[in-house]
């Protein structure tokens, strides 16, 4: 029986995404930045979002390396990949939380006084 999609086709797609996503991110960032009159910050944001493509390729390579070493149908492979992706999810969630808290505007003293009175 022939596979619908081969691993080589997926690898080629992920390489194309690793190259194309940062470029598309820069283009989208420039477009949004030009509309909002702050191109530099949006260029950087677009590029950082575009790094999802290379990160996806890295994770694909790590997954394949672990699976080739431990075997596809083993519980050990499942547990190692589960631990890896849970750890990466926790790390990325913590980093996102810290960065979003840093960029979020702090409430003014007037707003803080109002919220204290309301309680």
C-alpha positions in Angstrom: 0.0 0.0 0.0 1.3 3.4 -1.0 1.6 6.2 1.6 -0.5 9.4 0.9 2.3 11.6 2.2 5.8 10.4 2.6 8.2 11.5 5.3 10.4 13.1 2.7 7.5 15.2 1.4 6.8 16.4 5.0 10.5 17.2 5.5 10.6 19.2 2.3 7.5 21.1 3.4 9.0 21.9 6.8 12.2 23.1 5.1 10.1 25.4 2.9 8.3 26.7 6.0 11.6 27.2 7.9 12.8 29.4 5.0 9.4 31.1 4.2 7.9 31.9 7.6 10.6 34.4 8.7 10.4 36.1 5.3 6.6 36.2 5.4 6.8 37.5 9.0 9.0 40.4 8.0 6.7 41.3 5.1 3.6 41.1 7.3 5.4 43.1 10.1 6.4 45.8 7.6 2.9 46.0 6.2 1.3 46.3 9.6 4.0 48.7 10.8 3.6 50.9 7.8 -0.2 51.2 8.4 0.4 52.0 12.1 3.4 54.3 11.6 5.7 52.2 13.7 7.5 49.9 11.3 10.5 48.9 13.4 8.7 47.2 16.3 6.3 45.4 13.9 9.2 44.2 11.8 10.8 42.6 14.8 7.5 41.1 16.0 6.8 39.7 12.5 10.3 38.2 12.3 10.0 36.6 15.8 6.6 35.2 14.9 8.1 33.9 11.7 10.7 31.9 13.7 7.9 29.4 14.2 8.9 27.8 10.9 12.5 27.0 11.8 11.4 26.0 15.3 8.9 23.5 13.7 11.8 22.0 11.6 13.9 21.7 14.7 11.2 19.9 16.6 10.5 17.6 13.6 14.2 16.7 13.5 14.3 16.1 17.3 11.1 13.9 17.1 12.5 11.9 14.2 15.9 11.4 16.0 14.2 10.2 19.2 11.7 8.0 17.3 14.5 6.4 15.1 16.6 5.7 18.2 13.8 4.3 20.5 11.5 2.8 17.9 8.1 4.1 16.7 5.8 1.7 18.6 7.4 1.8 22.0 6.1 3.2 25.3 9.6 4.6 26.0 9.4 6.7 22.8 6.0 8.0 23.7 7.1 9.0 27.2 10.3 10.7 26.0 8.5 12.7 23.4 5.7 13.5 25.8 8.2 14.8 28.4 10.0 16.8 25.8 7.0 18.5 24.4 5.4 19.2 27.8 8.7 20.7 29.0 8.9 22.9 25.9 5.3 23.9 26.3 5.9 24.9 30.0 9.0 26.9 29.1 7.3 28.7 26.2 4.3 29.5 28.4 6.4 30.9 31.2 8.5 33.0 28.8 5.3 34.3 27.1 3.8 35.2 30.4 6.9 37.1 31.5 7.2 38.9 28.2 3.6 39.9 28.0 3.6 41.1 31.6 6.7 43.2 30.8 5.0 44.8 27.8 1.6 45.3 29.4 1.0 48.9 30.5 0.9 49.3 34.2 -2.3 50.9 35.6 -2.0 54.6 36.6 -2.3 55.7 40.2 -5.8 57.0 39.6 -7.0 53.7 38.2 -5.4 51.8 41.1 -7.1 54.2 43.6 -10.5 53.6 42.0 -10.1 49.8 42.1 -9.1 50.0 45.8 -12.3 52.0 46.6 -14.5 49.6 44.6 -13.4 46.7 46.8 
